[in-house]
């Protein structure tokens, strides 16, 4: 059915996209007996001149999602994986420039870190060249968006668990008839850091950041800010983490954090004739306070969504 003969309906098609989600690709680089591993989860979303596939079922402008999957694996071989950001840039540029109907590509990547297993238990034992164990720390994140003219790169991490065993207080808050929480002048402060940061690199005419160095430095700054801030609230700590990144990393204009407050409550040991001098805690996993905020370079606009799952 042609557009002219299609019956009028009181509805319109809104923003749409399609692609292949969660392509798990592992790339091994074999440097003699020493191997290197990159482990990614890649999701590609494409948009552009795609109305007809929704309205009439015509696939004339549709690149199959299976082709998208194959491209991810082929590019792992052809381009290698230097960083999730650079791999996403290669993919986004390819889809937008090789297919006329595709006007915008968004590539989201999770990277899972591995470390080498030592050859023996000796303190100075050499690492094995080909045996790895998954790191139990954070998952690295990257999102690359390209529309044929400009780039937007947002990096991040999730599931980075941190804890201060002291130097944290919480008091002076609003109280009403439902308030039972006692004020705390020496408490545990713990959270699972979920963070995103947006680069001010937007076009190929600019020198792109060193993505791996930038990620390592951002992580180091947020950890130092968490450790060095005498905290009167998790909100204060969040702000100091974001501010330190913006102040020390010129390539970043915006940082957004989502920090669940992993509550630790002192256990009442008096029934057992024991004194609990800030030593034994119950770690509660839910419910939890959730603190979220964006820290911006002065004069810049906020572009990372308030709900980072919308990235």
C-alpha positions, -999 to +999 in steps of 0.1 A: +000+000+000+015+034-010+016+064+013-011+082-007-035+052-006-030+045+031-061+053+051-059+083+074-056+074+111-055+096+141-020+084+152+015+092+142+048+073+145+071+088+171+109+084+176+120+049+168+152+028+166+163-008+161+194-028+164+211-058+180+215-057+218+240-074+240+265-089+215+290-106+237+324-104+220+357-116+234+389-106+216+422-123+223+455-108+212+482-134+211+516-118+217+537-149+217+532-167+249+515-136+265+479-131+256+457-100+261+419-102+265+391-077+259+356-088+270+327-066+258+289-065+257+279-044+227+245-030+220+238-011+187+207+011+180+201+026+146+176+053+135+168+074+105+145+069+075+127+040+090+090+050+089+079+026+062+090-006+080+066+004+108+038+018+087+037-007+057+061-034+067+086-025+039+121-036+048+137-016+019+157+006+043+163-020+070+198-034+076+191-067+093+200-068+130+219-100+122+242-080+100+247-056+128+258-085+150+282-097+123+297-063+120+305-061+157+324-094+155+341-085+122+352-051+136+367-068+166+391-085+142+396-057+116+400-028+141+409-046+173+396-032+206+418-005+220+391+009+243+353+006+244+350+042+233+372+038+203+355+006+193+321+023+196+334+052+174+344+027+147+310+010+147+289+042+148+308+058+120+304+027+098+267+024+102+260+060+095+283+064+066+277+031+049+239+031+049+221+061+035+188+056+054+207+054+087+211+089+101+221+081+137+238+053+155+241+048+192+265+022+205+265+011+242+293-010+255+300-027+288+336-039+294+343-067+319+378-067+333+402-096+337+435-100+355+462-125+351+465-155+375+500-157+391+520-188+382+526-197+418+518-186+454+553-169+457+550-132+464+573-124+435+558-150+411+555-140+375+520-138+360+509-165+336+506-154+300+473-170+292+453-176+324+429-150+337+404-144+365+375-120+363+381-089+384+355-084+411+354-047+408+334-024+385+320-027+350+333-001+326+307+016+304+307+036+272+281+051+249+289+066+215+263+085+195+270+098+159+246+115+135+270+120+106+282+154+118+288+154+155+298+129+182+287+124+218+308+102+240+296+093+275+318+070+296+311+055+330+312+027+354+288+007+376+290-017+406+321+000+421+316-007+458+333+016+482+332+020+520+345+044+546+346+029+581+347+064+598+348+101+589+311+102+582+282+118+602+245+124+596+226+147+619+207+180+620+180+167+595+143+174+595+123+153+620+086+147+621+063+122+640+075+094+617+112+099+623+129+072+642+165+074+628+189+084+655+215+110+647+250+096+638+283+112+646+305+083+635+291+060+610+300+037+581+295+053+547+292+028+518+278+029+483+278+012+449+290+039+426+271+042+393+286+071+373+285+086+338+306+114+324+303+133+291+333+144+271+335+177+253+350+160+222+323+163+195+339+162+161+368+146+142+386+179+138+394+178+175+420+157+191+402+128+207+411+120+244+432+090+253+401+070+264+419+045+286+440+071+304+409+093+309+390+064+324+418+054+348+422+090+360+385+096+365+382+065+386+413+075+406+398+110+412+364+098+423+380+073+447+403+099+462+374+123+467+354+095+484+382+086+507+394+122+515+360+139+521+349+141+557+313+135+549+282+150+566+260+135+540+263+112+510+251+142+489+282+162+500+304+132+490+288+129+456+293+166+449+330+164+459+335+133+436+320+150+406+337+184+413+371+168+415+367+150+382+356+182+364+384+203+380+411+178+371+399+165+337+396+192+311+381+168+285+350+162+307+321+187+310+295+168+329+294+140+356+263+123+369+262+099+398+236+075+412+247+064+447+226+040+468+233+045+505+243+010+517+231+013+553+251-003+581+233-004+614+249-010+648+237-043+663+223-042+698+246-066+717+234-056+752+211-087+755+243-107+754+261-086+780+284-071+753+292-035+745+291-026+708+317+002+705+311+009+667+324-026+659+296-049+648+271-038+622+241-053+603+246-046+565+211-040+551+207-044+514+172-029+511+155-005+513+182+020+507+185+058+502+193+067+466+212+099+460+215+112+425+229+144+411+248+160+382+279+181+385+287+204+355+315+226+343+304+262+347+286+274+316+278+239+302+244+224+299+232+191+314+227+164+287+231+131+306+195+120+314+184+121+351+176+084+347+209+070+335+191+039+322+179+062+294+215+067+281 
